[in-house]
Amino acid sequence: MILVLNGPNLGRLGTREPDIYGAETFEDLATLCRETGRKLGEHVEVRQTNDEAELIGWIHEAADGRIPVVLNPAAFTHYSYALRDAIAMRTAPLVEVHISNPAAREEFRHNSVVAGVATGTIAGFGLQSYVLALHAIAEMNTTS
């Protein structure tokens, strides 16, 4: 199993700044992730929350179960040290993803407090960032 976890405002994909995040909805994203998982022989569960505590709880669940994670922390990327500390306890690969390229956006988006404790980061490829992350995790699962 792979958890695909999404932070604040990602449930509003399709209506939130479509010039940056695209016209696809969160359900389109969830379907894409589940279909990619099926092709890779992996069960993928997709979740979204606007609540930092809930997201941290999911990271703890993944650590306790040794479950790989694709994580789009959204705004929490830039300031949630609590999320960063939870990710530091991971027991399986965790790939940070972003739909847009934070480094090409506003200055406050340039720093990720979670990148240093993630296995890797994929950003700027739209929803394909998730597909690339799922492929990376599937590859890590077969080589470990």
N, C-alpha and C positions, 0 to 999 in steps of 0.2 A: 504494500500500500504506500501511496505517496499523498501527503496532505498539500493542497494548494491553498495557502492562507492569504487573505487580502484585508488590508487595513481600511481606514476611514475614506469615505466618499466613493470607493470603487464600486459599490452597489448602484451608483448613479451613472455608470458608463452608458454612453449613448446620448445622454442629455448634458453631462458635465463637460464643458469645454471640448466639444467634438473636434475642433481644429487642432487640439493637442492630443486628445485621447482617442479620437476616432468615433465612428458612428455605431460600432458594435456595442451591444448591451452586455451587462454582466452575465445574463443567461447565455449569450453567444460565447463569452469567455469560458463559462463553466462547461458548455457543450464541447468546445474545442479542446479543453484540457482532458475531459473524460474520454473523448475519441482518440486523442493522442495517446493516452494511457492504454487504451484497449489495443492500439497498434503496437505498443511496446510491451504488451503482456503484463501491464501493471494496473491495479485498481487505483483510481484517482478520486479523492474526495475534495470538493471545492467548498470553501467557506469564506464568508465576508463578515466583518464587524466594524462598527464605528467606535467600539469600546476597547480601550487599551488593556484593561484588566482581562477581558475575555480573550484577546489575542495572546496575551502572556500565558493564560491558562492553556490555550491550545499548543503553545510552544512547549510548556511543561509536559502535556500529554504526549507530544511527539518524542521528547527526550526520554520519558519513562518507558515508552513503547519502542524505542529505537526506530522511529518512523522518519524517513526522509521528508524534507519540506521544501516546497517552492514558496517563497514569501515575498509578497509585495507589501512592505510596511506602510506605503503611502506617506503621509505627513509625519508619521512616527519615525521614519528614516532619519530625520534631521535632529531629533531632540529626545527621543525616548531611551534614556539610559536604563530604565527598568526592562524594556524590551531587549536591549543589547545584553544585559546581564542574564536574561532568560536564555537567549540564543547561545551565550557562552557555555551553557550547560548541555548543549546538544550532544546526542550520541549517534547521530547519523548525518549524512550530508544535508546541508541547507543552502539553497541557492537564492540569493536576493535578486528580485526582478523588478524592472520598471518599464512601463509602456513607453514613456518618453525618455529622453536622455537628460537626467537632472543636471549634468555638467554644462548643458547647452541652454539652460534656463536661468531663472533668477538666482542671484548670488546665494541667497539663503538655502537654496536646494543643492548646492554643490557639495556639502558635507554629509556623509552618511555615518552615523554613529554605530550602525550595525554591520557595515561592510567588513570591519576588522575581525569579526567573529563568525562571518559566513564562510562557507566553502568557496564561494565565488559570487560574482555579480554579472547579470546580463541586463542591459538597458538600451532603450532607443529603437527597438524593433517592433513596436506596437504589440499586438497580442502574440506575435511570433516570439517575443521574449519568453513567454511561458512555455511554448513548444520547445525552444532551445534548452530551457532549464530542465524540462522533463526528460529530454534526450540525454542531457548531461547526467542527471541522477540515475536514469536507467543504465547508462554505461558504467557509472561508478558501482551500481549494485551488481553488475555482472563481473566486475574485475576485483571485487573485494571478497 
